[in-house]
């Protein structure tokens, strides 16, 4: 495997054709003519075909043809996907977050934002692919240190072996499935959420990024993850992104009756006390949705014995 920092030389026609397809996809982001997208890094790990592409001042990380991370080259704290900012909404339910567990690294957008906007918080990141950690460090300004630690192993195995408790657990782990990016089956079941809850503190919160919508595209996987989380957490809330097909589901250990007045008061507390310095925090809170997905009753409960994630992704009604 070649992890050289220089641009990759042309390969056999099969891989070259795949790369041309990916670059064409990047060029399609705008209807105006685009400069050629340049591959600055390419490698194949045990888990992914990884591309790092620069275009129009933005760097993009791709796994197997799916975009995982975006970052502005001029300012690494900008240019990211909107949904990553919803991972700050758990502060509404826990204003004393000091340690976070993150399953999935990608290009480290969430970790960079937390380091900048919540600098006293310690984040343990679990990433199954060592090549991803190298790429995040070399190309996406992700730096490890006392408050940014990385463990290269499977996320569920990490939890089984750990005795640590966290104020917040974040999940943004994806793999390649039949229909593109897919949630790993073993990180979406009732048994997994039970294990995760055992590693949360008394006021702990879990937030999960699910690629999908409330109606239509991948709605069934959203409904199933919601229904499954609800068997473990007394409250599960939704934060649909407006600029991408993502929904962040937030499960809380403590049941709290959320009202507009409560949301306003908690938002002001977080902002005025400087707990989260993210400039768009109040805007992201405004995406809060209290009602469960309309399809939740017909969506299957995901268990270790029955977790048809790929099949649910293929159903886009």
DRENLUM-223017 format. One line per field, with one value per residue (C-alpha): residue number from 0; y, x, z; residue in one letter. Coordinates in steps of 0.02 Angstrom, whole numbers, plus 50000, padded with zeros to 5 digits. Layout:
resi <- c(NUM / ...)
v <- c(Y / ...)
u <- c(X / ...)
w <- c(Z / ...)
resn <- c(a / ...)
This chain:
resi <- c(0 / 1 / 2 / 3 / 4 / 5 / 6 / 7 / 8 / 9 / 10 / 11 / 12 / 13 / 14 / 15 / 16 / 17 / 18 / 19 / 20 / 21 / 22 / 23 / 24 / 25 / 26 / 27 / 28 / 29 / 30 / 31 / 32 / 33 / 34 / 35 / 36 / 37 / 38 / 39 / 40 / 41 / 42 / 43 / 44 / 45 / 46 / 47 / 48 / 49 / 50 / 51 / 52 / 53 / 54 / 55 / 56 / 57 / 58 / 59 / 60 / 61 / 62 / 63 / 64 / 65 / 66 / 67 / 68 / 69 / 70 / 71 / 72 / 73 / 74 / 75 / 76 / 77 / 78 / 79 / 80 / 81 / 82 / 83 / 84 / 85 / 86 / 87 / 88 / 89 / 90 / 91 / 92 / 93 / 94 / 95 / 96 / 97 / 98 / 99 / 100 / 101 / 102 / 103 / 104 / 105 / 106 / 107 / 108 / 109 / 110 / 111 / 112 / 113 / 114 / 115 / 116 / 117 / 118 / 119 / 120 / 121 / 122 / 123 / 124 / 125 / 126 / 127 / 128 / 129 / 130 / 131 / 132 / 133 / 134 / 135 / 136 / 137 / 138 / 139 / 140 / 141 / 142 / 143 / 144 / 145 / 146 / 147 / 148 / 149 / 150 / 151 / 152 / 153 / 154 / 155 / 156 / 157 / 158 / 159 / 160 / 161 / 162 / 163 / 164 / 165 / 166 / 167 / 168 / 169 / 170 / 171 / 172 / 173 / 174 / 175 / 176 / 177 / 178 / 179 / 180 / 181 / 182 / 183 / 184 / 185 / 186 / 187 / 188 / 189 / 190 / 191 / 192 / 193 / 194 / 195 / 196 / 197 / 198 / 199 / 200 / 201 / 202 / 203 / 204 / 205 / 206 / 207 / 208 / 209 / 210 / 211 / 212 / 213 / 214 / 215 / 216 / 217 / 218 / 219 / 220 / 221 / 222 / 223 / 224 / 225 / 226 / 227 / 228 / 229 / 230 / 231 / 232 / 233 / 234 / 235 / 236 / 237 / 238 / 239 / 240 / 241 / 242 / 243 / 244 / 245 / 246 / 247 / 248 / 249 / 250 / 251 / 252 / 253 / 254 / 255 / 256 / 257 / 258 / 259 / 260 / 261 / 262 / 263 / 264 / 265 / 266 / 267 / 268 / 269 / 270 / 271 / 272 / 273 / 274 / 275 / 276 / 277 / 278 / 279 / 280 / 281 / 282 / 283 / 284 / 285 / 286 / 287 / 288 / 289 / 290 / 291 / 292 / 293 / 294 / 295 / 296 / 297 / 298 / 299 / 300 / 301 / 302 / 303 / 304 / 305 / 306 / 307 / 308 / 309 / 310 / 311 / 312 / 313 / 314 / 315 / 316)
v <- c(50000 / 50169 / 50313 / 50437 / 50621 / 50659 / 50647 / 50470 / 50414 / 50342 / 50163 / 50026 / 50071 / 50001 / 50110 / 50258 / 50245 / 50240 / 50394 / 50489 / 50448 / 50517 / 50676 / 50703 / 50694 / 50829 / 50940 / 50920 / 51018 / 51178 / 51218 / 51338 / 51278 / 51201 / 51188 / 51008 / 50922 / 50867 / 50707 / 50747 / 50576 / 50404 / 50240 / 50076 / 50011 / 49853 / 49947 / 50083 / 50155 / 50327 / 50485 / 50660 / 50788 / 50975 / 51087 / 51272 / 51298 / 51149 / 50980 / 50827 / 50653 / 50510 / 50329 / 50211 / 50352 / 50430 / 50599 / 50587 / 50754 / 50928 / 51064 / 51238 / 51247 / 51429 / 51397 / 51216 / 51268 / 51308 / 51215 / 51063 / 50978 / 51068 / 50914 / 50905 / 51062 / 50969 / 50866 / 51016 / 51010 / 50881 / 51026 / 51073 / 50918 / 50914 / 51078 / 50992 / 50892 / 50862 / 50699 / 50637 / 50471 / 50483 / 50327 / 50366 / 50489 / 50525 / 50689 / 50744 / 50886 / 50860 / 50841 / 51003 / 51099 / 51034 / 51078 / 51256 / 51288 / 51178 / 51178 / 51105 / 50946 / 50784 / 50677 / 50493 / 50442 / 50261 / 50227 / 50053 / 50102 / 50158 / 50231 / 50351 / 50418 / 50447 / 50538 / 50646 / 50698 / 50730 / 50813 / 50877 / 50968 / 50837 / 50836 / 50712 / 50764 / 50752 / 50808 / 50719 / 50534 / 50402 / 50215 / 50110 / 49971 / 49928 / 50045 / 49912 / 49809 / 49966 / 49988 / 49805 / 49818 / 49991 / 50039 / 50224 / 50330 / 50478 / 50631 / 50618 / 50482 / 50535 / 50416 / 50455 / 50288 / 50226 / 50083 / 50034 / 49942 / 49889 / 50061 / 50172 / 50232 / 50122 / 50114 / 49963 / 49837 / 49806 / 49993 / 50013 / 49876 / 49876 / 49778 / 49909 / 50054 / 49962 / 49942 / 50125 / 50183 / 50085 / 50196 / 50360 / 50463 / 50501 / 50653 / 50573 / 50599 / 50499 / 50580 / 50482 / 50544 / 50449 / 50480 / 50497 / 50602 / 50598 / 50565 / 50483 / 50455 / 50323 / 50363 / 50182 / 50177 / 50340 / 50266 / 50104 / 50188 / 50302 / 50156 / 50056 / 50201 / 50230 / 50056 / 50108 / 50296 / 50375 / 50523 / 50531 / 50695 / 50738 / 50874 / 50865 / 50955 / 51080 / 51076 / 50888 / 50724 / 50698 / 50685 / 50687 / 50585 / 50631 / 50509 / 50562 / 50458 / 50574 / 50605 / 50791 / 50871 / 50986 / 51142 / 51298 / 51392 / 51256 / 51260 / 51449 / 51449 / 51311 / 51388 / 51554 / 51464 / 51374 / 51530 / 51657 / 51546 / 51517 / 51329 / 51313 / 51450 / 51385 / 51542 / 51445 / 51353 / 51440 / 51417 / 51230 / 51214 / 51289 / 51130 / 51031 / 50914 / 50835 / 50719 / 50546 / 50497 / 50464 / 50291 / 50231 / 50104 / 50006 / 50013 / 49860 / 49857 / 49825 / 49687 / 49583 / 49443 / 49554 / 49712 / 49726 / 49892 / 49866 / 49819 / 49973 / 50082 / 50009 / 50060 / 50246 / 50267)
u <- c(50000 / 50069 / 50040 / 50155 / 50110 / 50132 / 49988 / 49956 / 50021 / 49895 / 49846 / 49761 / 49607 / 49485 / 49547 / 49575 / 49397 / 49333 / 49435 / 49368 / 49192 / 49226 / 49306 / 49158 / 49047 / 49147 / 49136 / 48947 / 48927 / 48903 / 48817 / 48958 / 49118 / 49237 / 49426 / 49485 / 49474 / 49647 / 49683 / 49811 / 49808 / 49743 / 49761 / 49670 / 49656 / 49580 / 49414 / 49407 / 49469 / 49518 / 49532 / 49578 / 49525 / 49555 / 49440 / 49396 / 49479 / 49394 / 49466 / 49355 / 49381 / 49299 / 49276 / 49230 / 49150 / 49050 / 49094 / 49142 / 49221 / 49235 / 49352 / 49400 / 49586 / 49591 / 49505 / 49493 / 49349 / 49240 / 49177 / 49116 / 48948 / 48809 / 48754 / 48915 / 48860 / 48707 / 48828 / 48836 / 48649 / 48674 / 48737 / 48554 / 48529 / 48699 / 48788 / 48932 / 49007 / 49192 / 49229 / 49163 / 49175 / 49167 / 49144 / 49210 / 49346 / 49336 / 49426 / 49397 / 49274 / 49184 / 49344 / 49415 / 49257 / 49253 / 49436 / 49399 / 49230 / 49239 / 49426 / 49414 / 49327 / 49425 / 49376 / 49417 / 49393 / 49378 / 49418 / 49431 / 49544 / 49722 / 49738 / 49595 / 49688 / 49843 / 49744 / 49653 / 49818 / 49911 / 49773 / 49635 / 49722 / 49675 / 49799 / 49806 / 49856 / 49803 / 49625 / 49617 / 49654 / 49626 / 49602 / 49616 / 49490 / 49307 / 49191 / 49083 / 49233 / 49306 / 49150 / 49149 / 49328 / 49315 / 49260 / 49253 / 49096 / 49065 / 48955 / 48923 / 48939 / 48939 / 48918 / 48964 / 49030 / 48992 / 49045 / 49015 / 48851 / 48750 / 48671 / 48819 / 48867 / 48787 / 48783 / 48881 / 48749 / 48825 / 48822 / 48635 / 48554 / 48462 / 48606 / 48730 / 48629 / 48611 / 48800 / 48826 / 48704 / 48802 / 48951 / 48857 / 48853 / 48690 / 48657 / 48734 / 48678 / 48704 / 48696 / 48690 / 48709 / 48593 / 48598 / 48417 / 48259 / 48096 / 47998 / 48066 / 48252 / 48309 / 48164 / 48151 / 48327 / 48291 / 48131 / 48215 / 48360 / 48238 / 48128 / 48280 / 48354 / 48185 / 48191 / 48347 / 48333 / 48177 / 48185 / 48246 / 48245 / 48276 / 48381 / 48360 / 48492 / 48432 / 48581 / 48611 / 48518 / 48564 / 48468 / 48554 / 48457 / 48487 / 48448 / 48453 / 48476 / 48363 / 48185 / 48156 / 47996 / 48055 / 47950 / 47987 / 48019 / 48140 / 48234 / 48249 / 48310 / 48436 / 48502 / 48530 / 48618 / 48738 / 48776 / 48785 / 48896 / 49011 / 48994 / 48989 / 49069 / 48999 / 48926 / 48781 / 48729 / 48560 / 48522 / 48555 / 48444 / 48301 / 48297 / 48233 / 48089 / 47991 / 47879 / 47943 / 47959 / 47787 / 47841 / 47912 / 47774 / 47806 / 47996 / 48082 / 48168 / 48353 / 48431 / 48589 / 48482 / 48390 / 48469 / 48427 / 48516 / 48558 / 48380 / 48312 / 48431 / 48366 / 48188 / 48174 / 47985)
w <- c(50000 / 49949 / 50071 / 49985 / 50003 / 49818 / 49692 / 49635 / 49465 / 49341 / 49375 / 49278 / 49178 / 49307 / 49449 / 49334 / 49272 / 49451 / 49493 / 49341 / 49398 / 49572 / 49505 / 49389 / 49542 / 49630 / 49476 / 49476 / 49639 / 49538 / 49373 / 49329 / 49246 / 49373 / 49378 / 49370 / 49537 / 49592 / 49686 / 49820 / 49901 / 49859 / 49951 / 49978 / 50155 / 50223 / 50236 / 50103 / 49940 / 50004 / 49900 / 49955 / 49824 / 49814 / 49713 / 49721 / 49890 / 49971 / 50019 / 50017 / 50089 / 49995 / 50048 / 49906 / 49808 / 49951 / 50025 / 50208 / 50252 / 50178 / 50237 / 50181 / 50139 / 50194 / 50361 / 50425 / 50540 / 50390 / 50238 / 50335 / 50313 / 50407 / 50505 / 50607 / 50700 / 50766 / 50870 / 50988 / 51029 / 51169 / 51275 / 51295 / 51403 / 51487 / 51523 / 51612 / 51470 / 51501 / 51411 / 51244 / 51153 / 50963 / 50856 / 50682 / 50631 / 50445 / 50417 / 50597 / 50566 / 50731 / 50828 / 50754 / 50795 / 50974 / 51000 / 50941 / 51021 / 51178 / 51214 / 51390 / 51330 / 51308 / 51158 / 51138 / 50956 / 50904 / 50721 / 50647 / 50502 / 50541 / 50365 / 50404 / 50555 / 50450 / 50316 / 50445 / 50521 / 50358 / 50256 / 50373 / 50516 / 50643 / 50787 / 50930 / 51105 / 51287 / 51242 / 51073 / 51084 / 50951 / 50975 / 50818 / 50844 / 50821 / 50916 / 50995 / 51048 / 51127 / 51232 / 51284 / 51345 / 51426 / 51601 / 51560 / 51570 / 51457 / 51466 / 51280 / 51148 / 50965 / 50819 / 50640 / 50581 / 50406 / 50295 / 50114 / 50081 / 49930 / 49918 / 49961 / 50135 / 50267 / 50456 / 50520 / 50573 / 50745 / 50788 / 50763 / 50866 / 51032 / 51109 / 51050 / 51119 / 51284 / 51292 / 51248 / 51383 / 51512 / 51471 / 51493 / 51651 / 51743 / 51631 / 51479 / 51300 / 51140 / 50968 / 50806 / 50627 / 50509 / 50322 / 50271 / 50279 / 50375 / 50216 / 50061 / 50044 / 50169 / 50284 / 50340 / 50413 / 50507 / 50576 / 50627 / 50715 / 50806 / 50860 / 50917 / 51016 / 51099 / 51176 / 51272 / 51298 / 51376 / 51257 / 51077 / 50980 / 50799 / 50717 / 50527 / 50425 / 50296 / 50177 / 50168 / 50186 / 50368 / 50531 / 50701 / 50830 / 51012 / 51151 / 51334 / 51491 / 51592 / 51532 / 51506 / 51444 / 51305 / 51277 / 51174 / 51336 / 51395 / 51230 / 51236 / 51416 / 51387 / 51228 / 51316 / 51459 / 51343 / 51241 / 51384 / 51491 / 51343 / 51357 / 51168 / 51063 / 50899 / 50815 / 50738 / 50896 / 50918 / 50733 / 50745 / 50898 / 50798 / 50691 / 50843 / 50805 / 50948 / 50849 / 50802 / 50619 / 50544 / 50486 / 50651 / 50688 / 50528 / 50539 / 50610 / 50778 / 50749 / 50853 / 50843 / 50772 / 50647 / 50578 / 50392 / 50370 / 50186 / 50144 / 50230 / 50131 / 49971 / 50014 / 49972 / 49975)
resn <- c(x / x / x / x / x / x / x / x / x / x / x / x / x / x / x / x / x / x / x / x / x / x / x / x / x / x / x / x / x / x / x / x / x / x / x / x / x / x / x / x / x / x / x / x / x / x / x / x / x / x / x / x / x / x / x / x / x / x / x / x / x / x / x / x / x / x / x / x / x / x / x / x / x / x / x / x / x / x / x / x / x / x / x / x / x / x / x / x / x / x / x / x / x / x / x / x / x / x / x / x / x / x / x / x / x / x / x / x / x / x / x / x / x / x / x / x / x / x / x / x / x / x / x / x / x / x / x / x / x / x / x / x / x / x / x / x / x / x / x / x / x / x / x / x / x / x / x / x / x / x / x / x / x / x / x / x / x / x / x / x / x / x / x / x / x / x / x / x / x / x / x / x / x / x / x / x / x / x / x / x / x / x / x / x / x / x / x / x / x / x / x / x / x / x / x / x / x / x / x / x / x / x / x / x / x / x / x / x / x / x / x / x / x / x / x / x / x / x / x / x / x / x / x / x / x / x / x / x / x / x / x / x / x / x / x / x / x / x / x / x / x / x / x / x / x / x / x / x / x / x / x / x / x / x / x / x / x / x / x / x / x / x / x / x / x / x / x / x / x / x / x / x / x / x / x / x / x / x / x / x / x / x / x / x / x / x / x / x / x / x / x / x / x / x / x / x / x / x / x / x / x / x / x / x / x / x / x / x / x / x / x / x / x / x / x / x / x)
